[in-house]
């Protein structure tokens, strides 16, 4: 009997052959035709042989390189790399009140991610600042992330001209085009438009990244019952078809370009049509994403610390723990949205960010497991203490107490007064992280060259100076 993954694969192959995937980008259509793909009215139809020929050219694992080598991230195999929240236009306060995010919020978040030791990756669209020009959004956020952190960098995706300017900035920052291709430094997110569509800007970004051999995440956000079949199997099969079509295109542009198989697919709530990113069904999709990626021998991206709650509350806690633990247990290789997200991606919360940092600590400790050895079994100590003693003052306890158990930063335990204490601990942790931040050193000549590229792209000097001052 065929297993579930094989059945999903076969269903996706039939979808690709019969229904096809629509590409709105004329250049992409030309590339597909040049490589023997049948395209009719911008809809590409793939055979299984064609899909598998191109998909197998992508590497099963790659390294994303940071300015500071200690933060290099291996994407693939059994590695789970967490990455920041992405794309929210609002900042949410403790009462759920929203305000438009600003560049000051962006830099504050970048500093917090830089300070958290669990992260090797920073940047991207941490939030969508309302006070910078939309036409130069991606360039400014790359510059801000480069200033704030020397970890690996996520970027946004956008129009072709902006992507070309971004590549010029990346080449300037990281030693030229050949060095950039040899040691990939930036990664972006390419979202499909479910059902079965890739739009112009996303495809422009995919093509540009592939030409510079920078990694791309190609991901579907299907919503079962709304933009995809209500059954999770149908949703996963259709999302798989979309992602594979995008991966095939990336390899036609530049065979061997690193790609990450992604899926944020989930269900829609049939009572009101709302997206349900913190649901059990979403977690199943995130898990199957990892399974499908392994089937095609590709790195995976899915999930996060996700919630549909509009404020930080019990719901935000249990949904985030479920979705993030699923990613770790499934060995999802790259996890965007791993902290801070509220209200189905609509807003970021500083309180949620800090509490998700704690969830990450809990999960990493849980996944670390237990060391079983003669020393840790501690039979001699058990014999010595016997039936009426205690272990608190034993030398064995002193030797292991700092490494055996997790000491949480914000969780309320012992004699702390519980009402309001979690919030006080959260506030204190947030303040300590920001107080301890120091901007990493950067080459002044490189910074000046990056500023010149931005000025030549039409960005105002005042905008650049504003970011420099944050």
C-alpha positions in Angstrom: 0.0 0.0 0.0 1.3 3.5 -0.9 2.1 5.8 2.0 0.4 9.1 2.5 3.3 11.2 1.2 3.4 9.2 -2.0 -0.3 9.7 -2.5 0.0 13.4 -2.0 2.9 13.5 -4.4 0.9 11.7 -7.1 -2.1 13.9 -6.6 0.1 17.0 -7.0 1.5 15.6 -10.2 -2.0 15.2 -11.6 -2.8 18.8 -10.6 0.3 20.1 -12.3 -0.4 18.1 -15.5 -4.2 18.8 -15.7 -4.8 22.2 -14.0 -1.4 23.7 -14.1 0.0 26.8 -12.4 -0.5 30.3 -13.8 2.5 32.6 -14.1 1.6 36.3 -14.5 5.3 37.2 -15.1 6.2 37.3 -18.8 9.9 36.6 -18.2 9.0 33.5 -16.2 6.7 32.3 -19.0 9.6 32.7 -21.5 11.9 30.7 -19.2 9.4 27.9 -18.9 8.8 27.7 -22.6 12.6 27.7 -23.3 12.9 24.7 -21.1 10.1 22.7 -22.8 7.2 23.4 -20.5 3.9 23.6 -22.2 2.4 27.0 -21.5 -1.1 28.1 -22.7 -2.5 31.5 -21.8 0.2 31.9 -19.1 -0.7 28.6 -17.5 2.2 26.1 -17.2 1.5 22.4 -17.4 4.2 20.1 -16.0 4.8 16.4 -16.3 6.1 14.5 -13.4 9.3 13.9 -15.3 9.8 17.6 -15.8 9.1 18.6 -12.3 11.4 16.0 -10.8 14.2 16.7 -13.2 14.3 20.3 -12.0 13.5 19.9 -8.3 16.3 17.3 -7.9 18.8 20.0 -9.0 18.3 22.0 -5.8 20.6 21.2 -2.8 19.2 19.2 0.1 21.2 21.4 2.6 23.0 24.7 2.4 24.7 27.3 4.7 23.5 30.8 5.0 26.5 33.0 6.0 26.4 35.8 8.6 28.7 38.8 8.8 29.8 37.2 12.1 30.7 33.6 11.3 29.5 32.3 14.7 25.9 33.0 13.5 26.2 31.0 10.2 23.1 28.9 9.8 22.9 25.4 8.2 19.5 25.1 6.5 18.6 21.4 6.0 19.2 18.0 7.5 18.0 17.8 11.1 18.6 21.5 11.9 15.9 23.8 13.2 16.7 27.5 12.7 14.3 30.0 14.1 13.8 33.4 12.4 11.9 36.6 13.3 8.3 37.6 12.8 7.5 38.9 9.3 5.2 41.3 7.7 2.9 42.7 10.4 1.8 46.3 9.8 0.8 47.0 13.4 2.3 47.0 16.9 -0.2 45.7 19.5 0.0 46.8 23.2 -1.0 44.9 26.3 -4.7 45.8 25.8 -4.8 44.7 22.2 -4.8 48.3 20.9 -3.0 48.6 17.6 -0.9 51.4 16.2 0.9 51.5 12.8 4.5 50.2 13.1 7.3 52.7 12.6 11.0 52.5 11.8 11.7 52.9 15.5 9.7 49.7 16.1 11.7 47.9 13.4 15.0 48.8 14.9 13.8 47.9 18.4 12.8 44.5 17.2 16.0 44.0 15.3 18.0 44.8 18.5 15.9 42.3 20.5 16.4 39.5 18.0 20.1 40.4 18.0 20.2 40.0 21.8 18.4 36.7 21.9 21.0 33.9 21.7 18.5 31.4 20.2 18.6 33.3 16.9 21.2 33.2 14.2 18.9 35.0 11.7 17.6 38.6 11.8 16.0 41.1 9.5 13.3 40.7 6.9 10.0 42.6 7.3 10.0 42.5 11.1 7.2 44.9 10.8 6.0 47.2 8.0 7.1 50.7 9.0 4.6 53.3 8.1 7.1 56.2 8.1 9.4 55.1 5.3 8.6 55.3 1.5 6.9 52.2 0.1 8.9 52.3 -3.1 12.2 51.8 -1.3 11.0 49.6 1.5 13.2 46.6 0.9 16.4 48.6 0.5 15.9 50.5 3.7 15.0 47.4 5.7 18.1 45.6 4.5 20.2 48.6 5.5 18.5 48.7 8.9 19.1 45.0 9.5 22.7 45.3 8.4 23.2 48.1 10.9 21.5 46.5 13.8 22.9 43.0 13.6 25.7 40.8 12.3 23.5 37.7 12.1 22.2 36.1 8.9 19.8 38.4 7.0 16.3 37.8 5.7 15.0 40.4 3.2 11.7 41.3 1.7 10.6 40.6 -1.9 9.5 43.3 -4.4 9.6 44.9 -7.8 12.4 44.0 -10.2 14.3 47.3 -10.1 14.3 47.3 -6.3 15.5 43.7 -6.2 18.4 44.6 -8.6 19.3 47.5 -6.3 19.2 45.1 -3.3 21.6 42.7 -5.0 23.9 45.7 -5.7 23.8 46.5 -2.0 24.4 42.8 -1.0 27.4 42.6 -3.4 28.8 45.8 -1.9 28.3 44.6 1.7 29.7 41.1 1.1 32.7 41.2 -1.2 31.2 41.2 -4.7 29.0 39.0 -6.9 31.3 36.0 -7.0 31.8 36.0 -3.2 28.0 36.5 -2.7 27.3 33.5 -4.9 29.9 31.3 -3.2 28.8 32.3 0.3 25.0 33.0 0.3 24.2 35.9 2.6 20.6 36.9 2.2 17.3 34.9 1.9 13.9 36.0 0.9 10.3 34.7 1.0 8.4 34.0 -2.2 4.7 33.5 -1.6 2.5 31.8 -4.1 -1.0 33.2 -4.7 -3.3 30.4 -3.9 -5.0 28.9 -5.8 -2.2 27.9 -8.3 -0.8 31.3 -9.2 2.5 33.1 -9.0 2.3 36.9 -9.4 4.7 39.3 -11.2 6.6 40.8 -8.3 7.1 37.6 -6.4 8.4 35.9 -9.6 10.7 38.9 -10.4 12.2 38.4 -6.9 12.6 34.7 -7.4 14.3 35.2 -10.7 16.7 37.9 -9.5 17.7 35.9 -6.4 18.3 32.8 -8.4 20.5 34.7 -10.9 22.6 35.9 -7.9 22.4 32.4 -6.4 20.9 33.6 -3.2 18.4 31.3 -1.4 14.7 31.7 -1.7 11.9 30.2 0.4 9.0 29.3 -1.9 5.9 28.9 0.2 2.1 28.5 -0.1 -0.4 29.9 2.3 -3.5 28.0 1.3 -6.5 28.3 3.6 -8.6 25.2 3.6 -12.2 26.0 2.7 -11.4 29.4 1.5 -8.6 29.4 -1.1 -8.1 25.6 -1.2 -10.2 22.4 -0.7 -11.7 22.2 2.8 -10.0 18.8 3.3 -6.5 19.1 4.6 -5.3 16.4 2.2 -6.6 18.4 -0.8 -5.0 21.6 0.6 -1.6 20.0 1.1 -1.7 18.4 -2.4 -2.6 21.7 -4.1 0.0 23.7 -2.0 2.6 21.1 -2.9 1.9 21.7 -6.6 2.3 25.4 -6.3 5.6 25.2 -4.4 7.1 22.6 -6.8 6.3 24.8 -9.8 8.1 27.7 -8.2 11.1 25.5 -7.3 11.3 24.2 -10.8 11.4 27.8 -12.2 14.2 28.7 -9.8 16.4 25.8 -11.0 15.7 26.7 -14.7 17.1 30.2 -14.0 20.2 28.8 -12.1 20.5 25.1 -11.4 21.7 24.4 -7.9 20.4 27.6 -6.4 19.5 27.0 -2.8 15.7 26.8 -2.2 13.6 26.1 0.8 10.3 24.2 0.4 7.7 26.2 2.4 4.2 26.0 3.5 2.2 28.1 5.9 -1.0 26.4 4.8 -3.8 26.1 7.3 -7.6 26.1 7.6 -10.1 28.9 7.5 -12.7 28.9 10.3 -15.9 27.9 8.5 -18.0 29.9 11.0 -16.7 33.2 9.8 -14.1 32.7 7.1 -11.2 33.9 9.3 -7.7 32.4 8.8 -6.8 30.1 11.7 -3.0 30.1 11.9 -2.8 28.8 15.5 -5.1 25.8 14.8 -4.5 22.1 15.2 -5.1 21.8 11.4 -2.4 24.4 10.8 0.0 22.4 12.9 -0.8 19.3 10.8 0.0 21.3 7.6 3.3 22.5 9.1 4.2 18.9 10.0 3.3 17.6 6.5 5.4 20.4 5.0 8.5 19.0 6.7 7.5 15.5 5.4 7.0 16.6 1.9 10.3 18.5 1.9 12.1 15.4 3.0 10.4 13.4 0.3 11.9 15.8 -2.3 15.2 16.0 -0.3 14.9 19.7 0.2 15.1 22.0 3.3 11.7 23.0 4.8 10.1 26.2 6.1 6.8 26.3 8.0 5.0 27.4 11.1 6.2 29.6 14.0 4.9 30.7 17.4 1.5 31.4 15.8 -1.8 32.6 17.3 -5.1 34.1 16.2 -5.5 35.7 19.6 -5.7 39.5 19.5 -4.0 40.0 22.9 -1.4 38.2 24.9 -3.5 35.7 26.9 -4.0 32.0 27.5 -5.0 31.4 23.9 -1.9 33.0 22.5 0.2 30.8 24.9 -1.3 27.5 24.1 -1.6 28.1 20.3 2.0 29.3 20.1 3.4 26.4 22.1 1.5 23.9 19.9 2.6 25.4 16.6 6.2 26.0 17.5 6.6 22.6 19.2 5.2 21.0 16.1 8.0 22.6 14.1 10.7 21.4 16.4 9.3 17.9 16.6 8.9 17.8 12.8 12.4 19.2 12.3 11.3 22.1 10.1 14.6 23.6 9.0 13.6 27.3 8.9 10.8 28.7 11.1 9.8 32.3 10.4 7.3 34.0 12.7 8.9 32.2 15.7 8.0 35.1 18.1 5.9 38.1 18.5 3.0 37.4 16.2 -0.6 38.2 17.2 -3.9 38.3 15.4 -3.3 36.0 12.5 -0.1 37.8 11.4 -1.7 41.3 11.6 0.4 42.6 14.5 3.6 42.2 16.5 3.7 42.5 20.3 6.7 43.1 22.4 5.1 41.2 25.3 4.4 38.3 23.0 7.9 38.4 21.7 9.4 38.1 25.1 7.0 35.3 26.1 7.8 33.5 22.9 11.5 33.7 23.7 10.6 31.8 26.9 8.6 29.2 24.9 11.7 28.7 22.7 13.8 28.1 25.8 11.3 25.6 27.1 11.2 23.7 23.7 14.9 23.7 23.2 15.4 22.3 26.8 12.7 19.7 26.1 14.3 18.7 22.8 17.7 18.5 24.5 16.5 15.5 26.5 18.2 13.7 29.3 21.8 12.5 29.6 21.9 8.9 31.0 25.3 8.1 32.6 26.8 6.7 35.7 27.2 10.3 37.0 23.6 11.4 36.2 22.0 8.3 37.6 23.6 9.3 40.8 23.3 6.0 42.6 26.1 6.8 45.1 24.3 10.0 46.1 21.0 8.1 46.4 22.6 5.5 48.7 24.3 8.2 50.7 21.2 10.4 51.3 19.1 7.4 52.0 15.5 7.8 53.3 15.6 10.8 55.5 18.1 13.2 53.9 17.9 16.0 51.3 19.7 16.8 48.1 19.9 20.6 48.1 23.3 20.8 49.8 24.9 17.8 48.1 28.0 18.5 45.9 26.4 16.6 43.1 23.6 19.2 43.1 26.0 22.1 43.0 27.8 20.5 40.0 24.7 20.0 37.9 22.1 22.6 39.0 23.0 25.2 36.4 23.0 22.8 33.5 20.4 20.2 34.3 17.3 22.4 34.6 16.1 25.4 32.7 16.0 28.6 34.7 13.2 30.6 33.0 13.4 34.3 32.7 9.8 35.3 33.1 7.7 32.3 34.4 6.3 32.7 37.9 7.4 30.1 40.4 7.9 29.7 44.1 7.0 32.6 46.4 6.5 35.3 43.7 3.1 36.8 44.0 1.2 35.6 40.8 -1.1 38.5 40.0 0.7 40.7 37.6 4.1 39.1 38.2 4.3 37.6 34.8 3.9 41.0 33.2 6.5 42.5 35.6 8.9 39.8 34.7 8.2 40.3 31.0 8.8 44.0 31.2 12.1 43.5 33.1 13.3 41.0 30.5 12.5 43.4 27.7 14.3 46.2 29.4 17.4 44.1 30.2 17.7 43.0 26.6 17.5 46.5 25.2 19.9 47.9 27.9 22.5 45.3 27.0 22.4 45.9 23.3 25.5 47.2 21.5 25.5 47.8 17.7 27.9 45.4 16.0 30.9 47.0 14.3 30.6 47.6 10.6 33.1 48.8 8.0 32.5 52.6 7.5 33.5 52.4 3.8 30.8 49.7 3.2 28.2 51.7 5.1 29.0 54.8 3.0 28.8 52.7 -0.2 25.4 51.3 0.8 24.1 54.8 1.5 25.3 55.9 -2.0 23.4 53.1 -3.6 20.2 54.1 -1.7 20.7 57.7 -2.7 21.1 56.8 -6.3 17.9 54.7 -6.1 16.0 57.9 -5.1 15.9 57.6 -1.3 16.1 60.9 0.6 19.2 61.6 2.7 16.9 62.4 5.7 15.4 59.0 5.6 18.8 57.3 5.7 20.0 59.6 8.5 16.8 58.7 10.5 17.7 55.0 10.3 21.3 55.7 11.3 20.2 57.5 14.4 17.9 54.8 15.7 
